[in-house]
Amino acid sequence: MATNVDYLKQRIRGGLLTCGMCSELYKFPKILPCLHSFCLECLESRVAKSCGTLCCPECSVDIRVPKNGVGGFRTNTPLLGLLDYVKTVRSIGTGSESECDGCHTPGAIARCTECSQNLCRNCSIAHRNLKVTKGHQLIPLKRYVTSSDIELPQPSVYCLTHPQNVVEVYCNTCKIPVCMACTAVDHRVPEHEHKYLDEAVDNERDILQKMITNVKPLKTSYNAGIKMVSEELENLREAYADVQEAIDRHTLDIIQRIQEKQEKVKSELRAVVKGKSQVLRIQLDELTTQKCVLDSVESFYETITRYASPAQYLSTHAMVGRRVNGLLANKLDTVPGENSYLQFRPDKVLKQGIGRIETTSVIGGRSSVSGLKKNVKIDDELTVKVIPRDRHGNEIKARDFVQVAVKDPRNNIQMTDLTAKKSGGCSGNIRFQYDGEYEVSIRVCKQDLRGSPCTIIAAPPSGTVRKFGQEGAKAGEYNNPWKVNVDGGRLQIADHLNSRIQVLDWNGRCRKIIDCRQFKSPFKPVDVAVLPGGCYVMTDLKAVVVCDEDSRVISTFGKAENIDPRGVAVTKEGNVLVTDWNAHCVHRYTGLGEHLAAYGSEGSSRGQFQRPVSPVVNSKNEIIVSDMGNRRVQVLSPTGEFLLIFATVCSGVGEVEVPRGIDVDVNDNVYVCDTNGRVVKFAKDGTFLMEIGLGMFSKPTYIAVSKDGSNRIAVTELGKSHFKVMYL
């Protein structure tokens, strides 16, 4: 397997080949079930000292020692080849002559990359003349240790059943690599399915890649948890210092009489802080340990992915899979298990000492809130009920520790008064005077409740239409806008003649501009979509461009297929769909522009197109295309097979005359712009549902449907320098 030598040298300097126990180069490395590797001798010494038990020195996981001793652990074969390379490099670096692996005399001058042997001049000549080895590649030793573009060979993997045989095929039934002798005895066909190693490793690598991808959010969650717990611990330290200072100030006034009472209160404070700190420290240690485990899994995965041969990879991938599944099945709680709330309440009359420590066991992440909605109408009033709870989920009476803040669309912030309820918890009312987005923040002891802050959208009455923008080049102004798209609650509009993409909220306020004038070639966008990583993919009648939010071009594609691009959409897996105006088809690309497939051809039969305009993808990853030339809408499967036709040519109820832009809502209902002045809504099976906006739109061309439950559509109109938002 090819190895980037420069990268390898960096990893070696970073300790890739160094045993964590002896701090020296590995001597016959063994892999523990937790995926950490150590020298065989180091493990034997550690087991001997601990009377037969073993605890991983890296992650402190208890390991069951095999019956045949630590030698029974799997050998880390990917590292053996790298160790051989390092030893050769060091031998050359010291100026000493390397020993020939053929005749065992000094004077090796070349390296056989197939046999992993250093050879002298005579053995090199013999190696080239032997029938079985004359095709092997011999590399001068100096080039072998200095070049950055050679392939580093890896030791062969031998069959567990026949140790003298090298594994050559993969038994897909038993999920292990085997030798040819095994295929005739224990792994015979047809009971067992065989694959070549290169074929099998590609499939297993994809499976393991997906598993590693699934574990990355868990690592992100742990990082966030570590940060939150650390911040809470720091807040606790600060609160402790503040309260201690308050106690000192109050005590100094009467220091001569109440020194004993002062110490009593401080002792109480220390006990409270100790209890809170203990909970937070234990949680922090657990999160830190698990994060370290995740790091080691990723590191091991990277090592076998970069350096392991197919046989080596297949020998270890199952261990990684089991480890990942274990981590996913035992996720830790990242909500801080304690709060940092501490207050000193002085007793000014000194009846029962100098005062008391006020604290609570309420946890924001465990407390609950009810009554909130994502969408309301203007002048609606919501009653919000908050139930404070401790880390065990038990209800706590703590109204004074709860704060509800509401920021309205005009950026005014109002605190909501709360009333204690006999049934438990506390409640308050929130009134929505204006349309737009409200940010509601609910905190308990300075900790956000789960889901806080949240956004509530207040909408005007159904049927209300609002127009945004005018002709111009300023933010919020347009010059022949084409496609309108929605992603992440924001609208993206292809401002065609202004050569830019405007990112806006639903109230028409411009939040960001993607300036296509910064591209090397002139670019006037007609359609836009957003890739999973946040980059923008757009078309301009000539090519397809992917750029980041800073208008930096990442890739340009489509010219190789000589396409005439129009609409663009992104599938669930991040592929890019582009309609081709002249080729009458839909192209499928990766996010970086690799062409994967083309669906359809010119014609009017099922699965054929005449001037396809807009593609869109529903929740099933099905592809819906406005087939404008055929005056219909077609639905294709995720792999491009024909499924359905609807909205055929006509201007009657339930049919469209000239379909242009399309979009789907959260229920996969399809909205089609008909340039005869209306939007037609269909069910996902093509059944006509209703007409929208008749008489309110002139010639609607493109549409974006809200996905947040706010029942809004944004529509651009042919030849107009604005867009409209309609509340359904």
Residue pairs with C-beta under 8 A, 6 or more apart in sequence:
1 151
1 154
1 307
1 308
1 309
1 310
2 151
3 151
3 152
3 306
3 307
4 148
4 306
5 147
5 148
5 149
5 150
5 152
6 148
7 306
8 16
8 82
8 85
8 152
8 307
12 82
12 86
16 79
16 82
16 303
17 25
17 26
17 79
17 82
17 83
17 86
18 24
18 25
18 26
19 25
19 26
19 27
19 29
19 37
19 38
19 39
19 42
20 36
20 38
20 57
20 58
21 38
21 39
21 42
21 43
21 46
21 57
22 39
22 41
22 42
24 39
25 83
25 86
25 87
26 37
26 38
26 39
26 76
26 79
26 83
27 39
27 40
27 41
28 39
28 40
28 41
28 75
29 37
29 38
29 39
29 40
29 75
29 76
29 79
29 80
29 83
30 37
30 38
30 39
30 40
30 43
30 70
30 71
30 73
30 74
30 75
30 76
31 37
31 73
31 74
31 75
31 76
31 316
31 319
32 38
32 54
32 56
32 61
32 63
32 73
33 61
33 63
33 64
33 319
33 322
33 323
34 56
34 58
34 59
34 61
34 63
34 293
34 296
34 323
35 296
35 297
35 300
35 319
35 320
35 323
36 56
36 57
36 58
36 59
36 296
37 76
37 79
38 57
40 70
40 71
43 54
43 70
43 73
44 69
44 70
46 54
46 57
47 53
47 54
47 65
47 69
47 70
52 65
53 62
53 65
54 62
54 63
54 64
54 65
54 70
55 61
55 62
55 63
56 62
56 63
58 292
58 296
59 289
59 292
59 293
59 296
60 289
61 293
65 72
66 72
66 73
74 315
74 316
74 319
77 154
77 155
77 157
77 308
77 312
77 315
78 154
78 303
78 304
78 307
78 308
78 309
78 312
78 316
79 303
79 307
80 154
80 155
81 116
81 152
81 153
81 154
81 155
81 307
82 152
82 307
84 116
84 155
85 145
85 152
88 98
88 111
88 118
88 141
88 144
88 145
89 145
91 98
92 98
92 141
92 142
92 145
93 145
96 106
97 106
97 107
97 108
98 106
98 107
98 108
98 118
98 141
99 105
99 106
99 108
99 118
100 106
100 107
100 108
100 118
100 119
100 120
100 123
101 108
101 117
101 118
101 119
102 117
102 119
102 120
102 123
102 126
102 127
103 120
103 122
103 123
105 120
107 120
107 121
108 118
108 119
108 120
108 141
109 119
109 120
109 121
109 124
109 140
109 141
110 118
110 119
110 124
110 138
110 139
110 140
110 141
111 117
111 118
111 119
111 138
111 139
111 140
111 141
111 144
112 119
112 127
112 133
112 136
112 137
112 138
113 136
113 137
113 138
113 139
113 150
113 151
113 153
114 133
114 136
114 137
114 153
115 127
115 133
115 136
116 153
116 154
116 155
118 141
119 127
119 138
124 138
127 133
127 134
127 136
127 138
128 134
128 138
139 150
143 150
144 150
152 307
154 307
154 308
154 309
154 312
156 166
156 167
156 311
157 166
157 167
157 177
157 309
157 311
157 312
157 315
158 164
158 165
158 166
158 167
158 179
159 165
159 166
159 167
159 177
159 178
159 179
159 181
159 182
160 176
161 178
161 179
161 181
161 182
161 186
162 179
162 181
162 182
165 179
165 180
165 181
166 179
167 177
167 178
167 179
167 197
167 311
168 178
168 179
168 180
168 197
169 177
169 178
169 180
169 183
169 194
169 195
169 196
169 197
170 176
170 177
170 178
170 194
170 195
170 196
170 197
170 199
170 200
170 201
170 310
170 314
171 177
171 178
171 182
171 183
171 187
171 192
171 193
171 194
172 192
172 193
172 194
172 195
172 200
173 187
173 191
173 192
173 193
174 187
174 192
175 318
176 314
176 315
177 197
177 200
177 310
177 311
177 314
177 315
178 186
178 187
183 189
183 192
183 194
187 194
195 203
197 309
197 310
197 311
197 314
198 310
200 310
200 314
201 310
201 313
201 314
204 313
204 314
204 317
205 305
205 313
205 317
207 317
207 321
208 301
208 317
208 320
208 321
211 320
211 321
211 324
211 325
212 297
212 298
212 301
212 320
212 324
214 324
214 328
215 294
215 297
215 324
215 327
215 328
218 294
218 327
218 328
218 331
219 291
219 294
219 295
219 298
221 331
221 334
222 287
222 290
222 291
222 294
222 332
222 334
223 291
224 334
225 287
225 332
225 333
225 334
225 335
226 284
226 287
226 288
226 291
228 334
228 335
228 336
229 280
229 283
229 284
229 287
229 334
229 336
230 284
232 280
232 336
232 338
232 339
232 340
232 447
233 277
233 280
233 281
233 284
233 340
235 340
235 446
236 273
236 276
236 277
236 280
236 338
236 340
236 342
238 340
239 340
239 341
239 342
240 269
240 273
240 342
242 342
243 269
243 342
243 343
243 344
243 357
244 266
244 269
246 344
246 346
247 262
247 265
247 266
247 269
247 344
247 354
247 355
250 344
250 346
250 354
250 355
251 258
251 259
251 262
251 354
254 350
254 354
255 262
258 350
258 353
258 354
261 350
261 353
261 354
262 354
264 353
265 344
265 353
265 354
265 355
265 356
265 357
268 356
268 357
269 342
269 344
269 357
272 342
272 357
272 359
273 342
275 338
276 338
276 339
276 340
276 359
279 337
279 338
279 391
280 336
280 337
280 338
282 337
283 333
283 336
283 337
286 332
287 332
287 334
290 327
290 332
293 327
294 327
297 320
297 323
297 324
297 327
300 320
301 320
304 312
304 313
304 316
304 317
304 320
305 313
308 316
335 363
335 364
335 365
335 366
335 450
336 363
336 365
336 447
337 363
337 391
338 361
338 363
338 391
339 360
339 361
339 362
339 363
339 364
339 444
339 445
339 446
339 447
340 445
340 446
341 359
341 360
341 362
341 401
341 445
341 446
342 357
342 358
342 359
343 357
343 358
343 359
344 355
344 356
344 357
344 358
345 355
345 356
345 357
345 358
346 354
346 355
347 353
347 354
347 355
347 356
360 388
360 396
360 398
360 401
360 445
361 390
361 391
361 396
362 388
362 389
362 390
362 396
362 398
362 401
362 444
362 445
363 389
363 390
363 391
363 444
363 445
363 447
364 443
364 444
364 445
364 446
364 447
364 448
364 449
364 450
364 452
365 447
365 448
365 449
365 450
366 389
366 390
366 391
366 392
366 393
367 386
367 387
367 388
367 389
367 444
367 449
367 450
368 386
368 387
368 389
368 449
368 450
369 384
369 385
369 386
369 387
369 442
369 449
369 451
369 452
370 384
370 385
370 387
371 382
371 383
371 384
371 385
371 427
372 382
372 384
372 440
372 451
372 454
372 456
373 382
373 456
374 454
374 455
374 456
374 457
374 708
374 709
374 710
375 456
375 457
375 459
375 708
375 709
375 710
375 711
376 382
376 432
376 456
376 457
376 458
376 459
377 432
377 458
377 459
377 460
377 461
378 432
378 433
378 434
378 435
378 458
378 459
378 460
378 461
379 431
379 432
379 433
380 431
380 432
380 458
381 429
381 430
381 431
381 432
382 429
382 430
382 432
382 456
383 427
383 428
383 429
384 404
384 416
384 427
384 428
384 429
384 430
384 440
384 442
385 421
385 425
385 426
385 427
386 402
386 404
386 418
386 425
386 426
386 427
386 442
386 444
386 449
387 395
387 424
387 425
388 395
388 396
388 397
388 398
388 399
388 401
388 402
388 425
388 426
388 444
389 395
389 396
390 396
395 424
395 425
397 420
398 444
398 445
399 418
399 419
399 420
399 426
401 444
401 445
402 418
402 426
402 442
402 443
402 444
403 415
403 441
403 442
403 443
403 444
404 415
404 416
404 418
404 428
404 430
404 440
404 441
404 442
405 413
405 414
405 415
405 416
405 440
405 441
405 442
405 443
406 413
406 414
406 415
406 416
406 430
406 438
406 439
406 440
406 441
407 413
407 438
407 439
407 441
408 414
408 432
408 433
408 434
408 436
408 438
409 434
409 435
409 436
409 437
409 438
409 458
409 507
410 434
416 428
416 429
416 430
417 428
418 426
418 427
418 428
419 426
419 427
419 428
420 426
421 427
430 438
430 440
432 438
432 456
432 458
434 458
435 458
435 459
435 460
436 457
436 458
436 507
437 455
437 456
437 457
437 458
437 505
437 506
437 507
438 455
438 456
438 457
438 458
439 453
439 454
439 455
440 452
440 453
440 454
440 455
440 456
441 448
441 452
441 453
442 448
442 449
442 452
442 453
443 449
443 452
455 489
457 506
457 708
457 710
459 710
459 711
459 712
459 727
460 727
461 727
462 711
462 727
462 728
463 726
463 727
463 728
464 726
464 727
465 693
465 696
465 724
465 725
465 726
465 727
466 508
466 724
466 725
466 726
467 722
467 723
467 724
468 476
468 504
468 507
468 508
468 722
468 723
468 724
468 725
469 476
469 477
469 478
469 481
469 508
469 721
469 722
469 723
470 477
470 478
470 721
470 722
471 477
471 478
471 479
471 721
472 478
472 479
472 721
473 479
473 498
475 502
475 510
475 513
476 502
476 504
476 508
476 509
476 510
477 498
477 721
478 493
478 495
478 498
478 502
478 721
478 722
478 723
479 495
479 496
479 497
479 498
479 721
480 495
480 496
480 497
480 719
480 721
481 493
481 494
481 495
481 496
481 716
481 720
481 721
481 722
481 723
482 494
482 496
482 525
482 526
482 527
482 701
482 702
482 716
483 493
483 494
483 525
483 526
483 527
483 528
483 567
483 614
483 661
483 702
483 716
484 491
484 492
484 493
484 494
484 661
484 702
484 703
484 704
484 714
484 715
484 716
484 723
485 491
485 492
485 493
485 527
485 528
485 529
485 530
485 704
486 492
486 663
486 704
486 705
486 706
486 707
486 714
487 529
487 530
488 530
489 505
489 506
489 707
489 708
490 503
490 504
490 505
490 511
491 503
491 504
491 505
491 506
491 704
491 714
492 501
492 502
492 503
492 504
492 528
492 529
492 530
492 536
493 501
493 502
493 504
493 528
493 716
493 723
494 501
494 525
494 526
494 527
494 528
494 538
495 501
495 502
495 525
496 524
496 525
496 526
497 524
499 515
499 516
499 517
499 522
499 523
499 524
499 525
500 513
500 514
500 515
500 516
500 517
500 525
501 513
501 514
501 516
501 525
501 528
501 536
501 538
502 510
502 512
502 513
502 514
503 510
503 511
503 512
503 513
503 514
504 510
504 511
505 511
506 706
506 710
506 712
506 714
506 725
508 723
508 725
512 549
514 536
514 547
514 549
514 551
515 551
516 523
516 524
516 525
516 538
516 540
516 545
516 551
517 523
518 551
518 552
519 545
519 547
519 551
519 553
520 553
523 538
523 540
523 543
523 545
524 540
524 541
525 538
525 539
525 540
526 538
526 539
526 540
526 541
526 566
527 538
527 539
527 565
527 566
527 567
527 568
527 614
528 536
528 537
528 538
528 568
529 536
529 537
529 538
529 568
529 569
529 570
529 576
530 536
530 537
530 570
531 537
531 546
531 570
531 574
531 576
531 591
532 570
532 574
532 591
533 574
533 591
534 548
534 549
535 546
535 547
535 548
535 549
535 554
535 591
536 546
536 547
536 548
536 549
537 544
537 545
537 546
537 568
537 570
537 576
537 591
538 544
538 545
538 547
538 568
539 545
539 558
539 565
539 566
539 567
539 568
539 578
540 565
541 564
541 565
541 566
541 581
542 558
542 564
542 565
543 556
543 557
543 558
543 559
543 565
544 556
544 557
544 558
544 563
544 565
544 568
544 576
544 578
544 589
544 593
545 553
545 555
545 556
546 553
546 554
546 555
546 556
546 576
546 591
546 592
546 593
547 553
547 554
548 554
554 592
555 592
555 593
556 593
557 589
557 593
557 594
557 595
558 565
558 578
558 587
558 593
560 595
561 580
561 583
561 587
561 595
561 598
562 583
563 578
563 580
563 582
563 583
563 587
564 580
564 581
564 582
564 583
565 578
565 579
565 580
565 581
566 578
566 579
566 580
566 581
566 612
566 613
566 614
567 577
567 578
567 579
567 612
567 613
567 614
567 615
567 626
568 576
568 577
568 578
568 579
568 615
569 576
569 577
569 614
569 615
569 616
569 617
569 623
570 576
570 577
570 617
571 577
571 588
571 617
571 621
571 623
571 638
572 617
572 621
573 621
574 590
574 591
575 588
575 589
575 590
575 591
575 596
576 588
576 589
576 590
576 591
576 593
577 586
577 587
577 588
577 615
577 617
577 623
578 586
578 587
578 589
578 615
579 585
579 586
579 587
579 609
579 612
579 613
579 614
579 615
579 625
580 586
580 587
580 598
580 612
581 611
581 612
583 598
583 601
583 602
584 600
584 601
584 602
584 603
584 608
584 609
584 610
584 611
584 612
584 629
585 598
585 599
585 600
585 601
585 609
585 612
586 598
586 599
586 600
586 609
586 612
586 615
586 623
586 625
586 636
586 640
587 595
587 597
587 598
587 599
588 595
588 596
588 597
588 598
588 599
588 640
589 595
589 596
590 596
597 640
599 607
599 623
599 636
599 640
600 607
600 608
600 609
600 612
600 636
600 640
601 608
601 609
602 608
602 609
602 610
603 609
603 610
604 610
604 630
606 634
606 642
606 645
607 634
607 636
607 641
607 642
608 630
609 625
609 627
609 629
609 630
609 634
610 627
610 628
610 629
610 630
611 627
611 628
611 629
612 625
612 626
612 627
612 628
612 629
613 625
613 626
613 628
613 659
613 660
613 661
614 625
614 626
614 660
614 661
614 662
614 702
615 623
615 624
615 625
616 623
616 624
616 662
616 663
616 664
616 670
617 623
617 624
617 664
618 624
618 664
618 668
618 670
618 684
619 664
619 666
619 668
620 638
620 668
621 638
622 635
622 636
622 637
622 638
622 643
623 635
623 636
623 637
623 638
623 640
624 633
624 634
624 635
624 636
624 662
624 664
624 670
625 633
625 634
625 635
625 636
625 662
626 633
626 659
626 660
626 661
626 662
626 672
627 633
627 634
627 659
628 658
628 659
628 660
630 649
631 648
631 649
631 656
631 657
631 658
631 659
632 645
632 646
632 647
632 648
632 649
632 656
632 659
633 645
633 646
633 647
633 656
633 659
633 662
633 670
633 672
633 682
633 686
634 642
634 644
634 645
635 642
635 643
635 644
635 645
635 646
635 686
636 642
636 643
637 643
644 685
644 686
645 686
646 682
646 686
646 687
647 654
647 655
647 656
647 659
647 672
647 680
647 682
647 686
648 655
649 655
649 656
649 657
650 656
650 657
651 657
651 674
651 676
653 688
653 691
654 680
654 688
655 680
655 688
656 672
656 674
656 676
656 680
657 674
657 675
657 676
658 674
658 675
658 676
659 672
659 673
659 674
660 673
660 674
660 675
660 700
660 701
660 702
661 672
661 673
661 700
661 701
661 702
661 703
661 716
662 670
662 671
662 672
662 673
662 703
663 670
663 671
663 703
663 704
663 705
663 713
664 670
664 671
664 684
664 705
665 671
665 705
665 706
665 707
666 707
666 709
667 684
668 684
669 681
669 682
669 683
669 684
669 689
670 681
670 682
670 683
670 684
670 686
671 679
671 680
671 681
671 682
671 692
671 703
671 705
671 713
672 679
672 680
672 681
672 682
672 703
673 679
673 700
673 701
673 702
673 703
673 715
674 680
674 700
675 699
675 700
675 701
675 718
676 699
677 693
677 694
677 695
677 697
677 698
677 699
677 700
678 691
678 692
678 693
678 694
678 697
678 700
679 691
679 692
679 693
679 697
679 700
679 703
679 713
679 715
680 688
680 690
680 691
680 692
681 688
681 689
681 690
681 691
681 692
682 688
682 689
683 689
692 713
692 726
692 728
693 700
693 715
693 726
696 724
696 726
697 715
697 717
697 724
698 717
698 718
698 720
699 717
699 718
699 719
700 715
700 716
700 717
700 718
701 715
701 716
701 717
701 718
702 715
702 716
703 713
703 714
703 715
703 716
704 713
704 714
705 712
705 713
706 712
706 713
711 727
711 728
712 725
712 726
712 727
712 728
713 725
713 726
713 728
714 723
714 724
714 725
715 723
715 724
715 725
715 726
716 723
717 723
717 724
